[in-house]
Amino acid sequence: MDICNKMDPSAINTALLETELNTPAKNCYRLVVFGSPKVGKTCIVHRFLTGEYEEQYTPTIEDFHRKIYKIRGEFYRLDILDTSGNNPFPAMSRLSILTGDVFLLVYSIESRESFQEALRLRQLIIETKRTARTKSVPMVIVGNKCDNVNQREVDLEKAKRMISVGKRCSFIEVSAKENIQIVEMFRILFEHARLPNEMTPAMHKSMSGSTSPNTSPKMGQKGGIALRKRISDACGVISPNARRPSLRSDLLQVRDNALRGTTKKGDDEDDDVFDDNCLQKKRGCVIQ
């Protein structure tokens, strides 16, 4: 089904749902965003999805987003889990790690405590994935609010020295407010995860047919879809009906992953390399 060329607006949501259900398991990924409160996790996610910045701060309990892509004739699904910075339940954090495929660890350059938390989260992710026999962990450690240099508490060079990066882990400073390095951050992250670089907003067209990275309207949004105009073979759309999979679904996915296991490559623990064939076999595209 080609969601990029539907002619009847009344059938948009049905087409999108069918596409979500039929996306190959090997093309389904979950991005988990971790970090302390008030470091800008949600602002970064919002920049990625809409290209816009939200000035007002609202504490995040947990947000779930889904974006569907058509790239070179093949469909992909990216689920984004924007976690709370104040999660009192360690088991929930562990479950988010076990079901995650790629990770953003966000801290604020204005807060040493948030930097230390990002380092702690990185170690937790590595250890949790190791117990699940998953050796490679694609991630980017992100220092947000780099535009506020006068309020900096985390020195850039010191942060680089303290963060030991592997083949599939990088460090970058960004500003969600000023839209500095946001696109580059996601380009690096998707490269580590071996995802198509067309997933970055700068590389695909939205369903409106615009080439601007700042437009990615939701399906069914009034005035947001120009379906009669054929767009490129790299397009993306935000799902308006996305819901976080149930805890039961996540637990079943963890069980299935554990039963299937992963194939290790190499002996160096810092050699962050997935066995791609095994990864495709073990990953489940979980639908509620």
Secondary structure by P-SEA (a helix, b strand, c coil): ccccccccccaaaaaaaaaaaacccccbbbbbbbbcccccaaaaaaaaaccccccbbbbbcbbbbbbbbbcccbbbbbbbbbcccccccaaaaaaaaaaccbbbbbbbcccaaaaaaaaaaaaaaaaaaaaacccbbbbbbbbccccccccccccaaaaaaacccccccccbbbbcccccaaaaaaaaaaaaaccccccccccccccccccccccccccccccccccccccccbbbbbbcccccccaaaaaaaaaaaaabbbbbccccccccccaaaaaaaacccccc
